């Protein structure tokens, strides 16, 4: 069973050393590495041509910019492996990450396997990055003890760290290149509708090197929300039902929540959230709640600010 590791990159010259070094440190080295340079205008090609590596085989594909979905599809089309493992260019892999993917694929052949994407904690992290680590860990916690596929909970995987057989990837038609975001969620929904199991691999760990300001984070969440709204329309997913007996209570709570979020969407609260010195004096639990309110307010209640 041959393996290809696919890394799409766009202007990622400053990121590639970390992902390449962690590929070189994998406990299993019998894989092809396919790097797709997706219309980059930086020094990515020069860096790749000059860098010495101990990887078994490296294939560099240079193409006009197609976006993440198109770059991953190009990598898959040019890969010779039976198993495809995808990583984003800003990931640092645990040494056993590839081995964990291959172990799963040897046991459950007709499946998609998504690994963990952990925000890397480092000394000197900003208060807001610590909050993002907290949110990521809180979201992931229920999945760590999940037995079996995630389909029954919610079909999803992260394209930054996942594996699939080439045959299954081609059968699904690859990623939807019309999408600029949430392309992994869209593929997960298609896979689920076709009866394909999706697994969460707790031992396939990759660390995400991604520190954002709260303003950048809000912009990214707005983009995600627009993409997921488009997917809901595409797949005709309905809204949750509110039963008559609960309607009055629901309306009151919803009204109260909306007013609170309208207040925390005021620019003064966003400016306060950006101040490291102010945030440091607050207990962690209060900081986290404050960040929750400010980000949700600006994403859900002020999506176009």
VOSERO-294694 format. One record per atom (N, C-alpha, C, CB): x, y, z. Coordinates in steps of 0.05 Angstrom, whole numbers, plus 5000, padded with zeros to 4 digits. Glycine has a CB too. Layout:
N
XYZ;...
This chain:
305
501749765000;500050005000;501850255000;498150005025;502150384977;503850624974;502450864985;504750664945;503951064992;502951305006;503951564993;503551305036;502251754990;503052024981;502152225001;501852094953;503852405009;503252625027;503052875010;505352655050;500753015012;500253254995;500153505012;497653214980;501753705004;501853955019;501354184999;504653995033;499054304999;498554544983;499654784996;495554574977;500654974981;501755224992;501355454974;504755184999;500755684986;500455934972;502056144987;497456024968;504156244975;505956434988;506756345016;504556714990;507456085017;508055975043;511055915048;506555715047;512756065034;515556015036;516556025066;517156225020;515456205081;516256235109;515156015127;515356505120;513355855117;512055635133;513255365127;509155635128;514255325102;514855055093;517054915108;515555065064;518955055119;521154925133;520054755156;523155135144;518054855170;516954705193;515654455185;515054885209;513854465165;512454225156;514354025143;510154295136;516354115128;518253935116;519953795137;520054085095;520853955156;522453835178;520953625193;523454055197;518353675198;516753485213;516153235196;514153605223;515953265169;515753035152;518252865153;515153115123;520552995154;523052855155;523452705182;525353045151;521852785202;522152665229;519952455234;521952875250;518452385214;516252185218;517451905223;514452175193;516051755240;516951485246;516851295222;515351365269;515151365203;515051215177;516051405155;512151105172;517851315139;518951485118;518351385089;521951495121;516851175087;516251055061;513851195048;515850755063;514251445039;512051595027;513151795007;510251735048;511551854987;512152064968;511052334979;510952004940;512452554975;511552814983;510952974959;513652955001;508453074957;507553244934;506953524945;505053114920;508453714936;508053994944;506854144920;510654124954;504454254925;503054404903;503354704909;500054324902;504954834892;505355124895;503155264878;508255214885;501255374893;498755464880;498855764873;496355414899;500255824851;500456104842;501956284861;497656204839;503856184876;505356354895;507056564880;507156174912;507256794893;508857014882;511257074900;507157264879;511756904920;514056944938;516356764929;513256884968;518156704947;520556544940;520156244944;522956644956;517756144944;517255864950;518755674931;514255804948;518655724905;520055544886;523055544891;519355624858;524155784894;527055804899;527855654925;527956094901;526155684946;526755554971;526655244967;524655634992;524655144953;524354854949;526654744932;521654794937;527454894912;529654804895;532354794909;529854984870;532754974928;535354994942;535454824967;535955274948;533254744978;533254605004;533954315001;530554625017;535854225016;536653945017;534753785035;539553905027;534053545027;532153385043;532953095043;529353425032;532052955065;532452665066;529952515060;533552595094;527852665052;525352525044;525852345020;523152735038;524352125020;524751924999;524352034971;522851695004;522252174967;521552284940;519952534943;520152074923;520752754931;519253004932;518553084903;520953224946;515953144900;514953234874;513753514878;512853034862;514653704863;513753984865;512054044840;516054184868;509554134845;507754204823;507254504825;505054044825;507854644804;507354934803;505054984784;509855094794;503055144793;500655194777;499555474782;498454984783;497855574764;496455824770;494655794794;494755924745;494156014808;492555994832;489755884827;492356264845;489055664842;486355544840;484955544866;486655264829;486355624888;485155604914;485755344927;482155644913;485055314953;485755074968;484654824956;484855104996;482054834948;480754594937;482154504912;477754644931;482754694894;484054634869;486954534873;484154864851;488354644892;491054554898;491054274909;492454744918;489254204926;489153934937;488353734915;487153914960;486553814898;485753634876;488153584857;483453754860;489653794851;492053754834;494053574847;493354034828;494453604873;496253424887;495353134885;496453504916;492753084889;491652814887;491952704859;488752814896;491452864839;491552774812;494352694803;490452984793;496352824815;499152774809;500552584828;500653034808;499152494848;500352314868;500152024857;498852334895;502151864864;502151584855;501351394877;504851514844;500951494901;500351324924;497451214924;500851464949;497150984937;494450874941;492951024963;494550574947;494451114983;493351265005;494351555003;494151145032;492551745005;493152025004;492952145032;491352174984;494952285041;494852425067;495352725062;497052305087;493552885071;493653175065;494453325091;491053275054;496253525088;496953705109;497053985098;499653625123;496254185114;496654465106;499554535111;494754645122;500454755099;503254835100;504054965126;503855015077;502055025144;502755145169;502354955193;501055395174;502954695188;502654495208;505354385217;500854265198;505554305242;507854165253;506953895263;509254335276;507953685252;506753415257;508153275280;507053255232;506553135295;507552945315;509052725299;505352835333;511252615309;512752415294;511152165286;515052335310;508952105300;507351875294;504851935278;506551735320;504652175268;502152265254;501652095229;502352555246;503552065211;503151915187;502651615194;505551935168;504051505213;503651235221;500851185231;505751155242;499751375246;497051355256;494951345233;496351585275;495351515213;493651515190;493751245175;494351745171;496151155171;496450905156;495350665171;499450855149;495650665197;494550445213;491450435210;495350475243;490250675212;487350685208;486550595180;486250965214;487850695160;487150625132;487450325126;488750795113;489350195140;489649905137;487449745149;492349815149;486049875169;483849735183;481149795171;483949805213;480750045164;478150135153;478650265126;476750345173;478450115105;479350205079;477550415066;479649975060;474950385069;473050565056;472150785076;470550405045;473950965081;473351165101;475051415097;473651055130;474251635109;475851875111;476751895140;474352135102;479251955145;480251975172;481452245177;482451755178;480252395195;481252665202;482852655227;478952865204;485252775227;486852775251;486253025268;489752765244;487753045290;487353275307;488953515296;488353215336;487853755301;489154005293;489354175318;487654155270;491554165332;491954295358;493454555354;493454105378;492354765365;493755025365;496255005382;491855255374;498455075371;500955045386;501255255407;503355065366;501755165432;502155345454;505155385457;500955225481;505955645460;508755705463;509055925485;510055795437;511455945496;512056145516;511656425503;514856115528;510356605516;509956865506;507456895488;512256945490;505756695488;503256715472;501556945482;501656445474;500157075464;498357285472;495957175488;497257435447;494657345503;492357275518;490157165500;491257505535;489857285477;487757195458;488456915447;487357395436;491056865441;491756605431;491156385452;494756595423;491656455478;491056265499;488056205499;491856385527;486356405494;483456365492;482756185469;482056635489;484056225446;483456055423;484255765429;484956155398;486455715443;487255445451;485155325469;490055455465;484155485487;482055395505;479555305490;481255615526;478655475471;476255415455;476655165438;475555655437;479055135426;479654905409;479554645426;482354935396;480754655449;480854425467;478054355477;482754465490;476454555483;473754515492;472054385470;472454775501;472354475446;470754365423;471554075418;471254535398;474154015421;475153755413;474653535435;478153775408;474353625460;474253435482;472253205479;473553585507;469753265470;467853035467;468652835446;465153145460;470352915427;471152735405;473252535413;472052895381;474852605434;477152445441;476252165451;478752575463;473952145463;473051885473;470851755455;471951915501;470451885432;468351775413;469251515402;467851975391;467451315403;467951055392;466551045365;466950835411;468050965344;466850935317;466851195302;463950845320;465251205281;465251435262;463851675275;463951355236;464551915264;463352165274;460752225259;465352395271;460052065239;457652135223;455152175239;457151915203;454752015260;452352025276;452252285293;452151785295;454652405298;454752655313;454552885294;457352665330;456352895276;456453105255;458553035235;456953385267;457853005209;459852925189;461853165185;458552845163;464353115191;466353325187;469153205188;466053555208;471053345177;473853295181;475353555175;474953045164;477753575183;479253815176;481253745154;480753925201;481153905132;482853845109;485753905115;481954015086;486354035137;489154085145;490653845154;489154295167;489153625159;490353375170;488353145166;491153405200;488453015143;486652795138;487752595118;483952895129;486652355117;487452155099;485052015086;489251945113;485551915062;483451775047;484851615025;481351985035;483551395016;484751254994;484351414968;483450974991;486151384950;485951534925;483451454910;488451484907;482751194911;480351094897;477851234908;480150794900;477651254934;475351384947;475251674941;475251324977;477551804942;477752094936;476752154908;480652194939;477551984889;476752024861;473751964858;478351844842;472751754872;469951694871;468251924881;469351444887;469152064901;467752294912;467952544893;468752364939;469852534875;470152754856;472052964868;467552874850;473552904889;475353094901;473853324914;477153204880;475353544919;474153774931;472653944911;476253944945;470654084920;469054264903;470654514898;466254324915;471654554874;473454784868;471855044865;474954724843;469255034866;467655274865;467655414892;464755214856;468455264913;468455374940;471155494948;467655154961;471155714961;473555834971;473955785001;473656134966;471955665014;472155605042;470155375048;471455855060;470555245071;468855025080;468754795060;466055125085;470854765043;470854555023;471054275037;473154595004;472254265060;472454015074;469753935086;474554025097;468254135096;465554075107;463753985084;464454335120;463954105061;462254035038;462853745030;462654225015;465453675029;466153395022;465153205043;469153365018;465353275068;464353105090;461353045087;464953235117;459853255080;456953215076;456453025053;455553485072;457853065031;457552885008;458252605015;459252984984;460452575030;461352305038;459252165055;464052315053;458152315074;456152205092;453652125076;455352415113;452852285057;450452215041;450951965023;449752455023;453551905018;454251665003;454951435021;456551724984;454351455047;454851235065;457751175072;453650985054;459451385069;462251355075;462851445104;464051515055;464151275119;464651335147;466951535149;465351075162;466651715169;468751915174;469651875203;467652205170;472251845207;473251795234;475052025244;474951535234;475052055270;476752255283;479052095296;475252425304;481552155287;483852005298;485252165319;485851935275;484852085344;486052235366;489052225368;484852145393;490252015354;493151985356;494552095331;493851685358;493052195312;494252315288;494352625293;492652255261;496452705307;496552975318;498253155300;497752975346;497153395294;498653595280;498153865294;497853615249;500254015298;500054275312;499854495292;502554315331;497854675296;497354885277;498755135286;494254945275;500555235269;502055475276;500555725266;504955465263;498755825282;496956025272;496056205295;494455895260;497456425299;496756625319;495456865306;499156715336;493056935314;491457155303;490757355324;488957045289;490357605315;489157805332;486157755333;489758095322;484757865353;481957825355;480457935330;480857955380;481458155319;480258275295;480558085271;481558545288;482957965267;483357775245;481657525249;486257695243;481457445275;479857205281;476857255274;480157135311;475857485281;473057555275;472657555245;472257825287;474457665230;474257665200;474157385189;476557825188;475857205201;475856925192;473256785199;478256775204;472256835223;469656705230;467356805213;469156765260;467357055206;465357165188;465457015161;465657465184;467856975151;468256825126;467156535129;471156825118;467856405151;466856135156;463756135157;467956025182;462656325170;459756335173;458356365146;458856555192;459456535129;458256575103;458456315087;459656805088;460756185089;461155935074;459255715084;464055835077;458855695110;457055485121;454155545115;457555455151;453455805114;450755875106;450255795077;450356185109;452255825060;451955745032;451655435030;454455835016;453055295047;452755005047;450054915056;454854875065;448955055076;446254995086;444155025063;445455175109;444555235047;442755275024;443255065003;443155555012;445754994998;446454794978;445254524984;449454774976;445354445009;444354185017;441554185029;446254055037;440354425030;437554435039;437154365068;435854265022;439154425085;438954365113;436954555127;441654375127;435054445140;432954615153;433854725180;430454455156;432254905190;432755025217;431454845238;431755315219;432454875263;431354715284;428454805290;433054745310;426954615300;424054665305;423654765334;422354415300;422054965337;421255055364;418354975369;421655365367;417954805389;415254705394;413554925407;415354455412;410854925403;409055135412;409355185442;406255065406;409554985459;409655015488;412155165497;409454745502;414155155480;416755275488;417055545474;419055095481;415255625456;415655855439;415956115455;413355875420;414356165475;414456415490;417056435505;412056435510;417956225518;420456225533;422756265514;420755965549;422656115491;424756145471;425056435461;424255945448;422756555455;422756825445;423957025465;419956905437;423256985491;424257165511;427257135514;422957105538;428256885516;431056835519;432656935494;431656535523;431456895471;432756985446;432957285445;431256875422;430757425454;430757715455;432857815474;427957825464;433057695498;435057775518;437857735508;434657625544;438357505496;440957435485;441757635463;441057155475;439857695446;440457885424;441258155435;437957905406;439858255455;440458515467;443258515479;438458595487;443958305493;446658285505;448758295484;446958025522;448358145462;450358135441;450458395425;449757895423;448258525423;448258785410;450158985425;445458905407;450058965451;451659145468;454659065465;450859125498;455258815467;458058725465;459158745437;458258445475;457458815418;458458865391;459359145386;456258795371;459059315407;459959595405;462959595402;459059755430;464059785385;466959795381;468659825406;467560035363;467559945427;469159985451;469859725464;467560165471;468159525462;468759265474;470859115457;466159095476;470759145431;472859025414;475559145420;472159055384;475659415424;478159545431;479159455458;477759845431;477359415477;478159315503;479259035501;475759315523;478058865484;479058595481;481858585468;477058435464;482558785454;485158795441;487358875460;485058985417;486658985483;488659085502;489658865520;487559315519;492158775515;493358555530;493558625560;496158495520;494358865567;494658935595;492058925611;495859215598;489959015598;487259005610;486358715614;485259165594;486758555594;485858275595;487358115616;486058145568;489958175620;491558025638;490658045667;494458115636;489358265674;488558295702;486058145709;488158595708;484658045688;482157895692;482757595696;480257935669;481257455713;481457165716;480857035689;479557055738;482156805684;481856675658;478956625650;483456405658;477356535669;474556465663;473056715654;473156355688;473556945666;472257195658;473257285631;472657415679;475957265626;477057335600;475757165578;480157285600;475556905583;474356735563;471456805556;474556445572;469956865577;467156945573;466957205558;465656965599;468757395564;468757655551;469457625521;470857845565;471457455515;472257405487;469957265473;474757235486;468657075487;466256945475;464157145466;465056745495;463557335484;461457535478;462257715455;460857695503;464757805456;465557995435;465757865408;468358115443;466857625406;467157495380;464357415369;468957245383;462657295386;459957215377;458357455368;458557065399;458557675383;457057915376;457858025349;457458135398;460458025344;461458145319;461157955295;464358205322;460857695300;460557505278;457657455272;461957245285;456057405292;453257335289;451357575286;452257155312;451757775303;449958005304;450858245288;449558085333;453458255282;454558465265;456358345244;456158685282;455258175227;456858015208;458158185186;455157805195;457258425181;458358585159;459758835168;456058655140;460458845194;461759095204;464559125192;461959075235;
